[in-house]
Amino acid sequence: PPMEAVGVVGNIETPRVMRTFKTVFSQHISDECKRRFYKNCYRSKKKAHTSTAQKWADEDGKKSIEAEFAKMAKYCSVIRVLWHTQPKLFKLHEKKAHIMEEQINGGEKADKIS
């Protein structure tokens, strides 16, 4: 199915397990992806990730996002991308997008983030 990138996750290796360090979501998240964050989407006020969009629009927010990317490049050992399917493009009676995480291999950490 058609896929779309939603965010970036940075993981740190601890002695026992991999742990999520930072997660940065993209500026625009489609309604199909937002549906996955709700149990009853039709009843909700649909406020998921509105603060993320405001963060990308504001200058101080952009600086904090760049700082998060810099921390990810410095400390994280594994960089992963969050993907979601686009159910409106294939003919199924489904409105919720499936979300998956995929690891990026090869290259420098800074290149993986940008």
Residue, then its C-alpha position, 0 to 999 in steps of 0.5 A: p500500500p502507499m506509505e507516508a512518513v510521519g516522524v522520526v524516532g531516536n533510540i538509545e542502547t541501554p545495557r538491557v534494552m533499546r529505549t526511545f530517546k526522542t520522537v519528532f513528528s512531521q508538521h502535517i499529519s493526515d486525518e487517517c493517521k490521527r484516527r489511529f490515536y483515538k479509540n472513537c474518532y468520530r466522537s472526539k474533539k480531534k485535538a491530537h498533534t495540534s501542538t506539533a503543527q503549532k511548534w513547526a509554525d513558530e520560530d521558537g518551536k523550530k529552534s526546539i525541533e532543531a535542538e531535538f534533532a541535534k540531540m538525536a544526532k549526538y546521543c542516539s544509536v538507532i534512528r527509525v522512521l514512522w510510516h503510515t499507510q494511506p487507506k484512501l488510495f486503495k479500495l478498502h472500507e477502512k479509514k484508520a491508517h496502519i503505523m509502522e516503524e522502520q530502521i534506517n541503516g547506513g551512513e552517518k546519524a546526521d544524514k539519517i535525520s535530515 
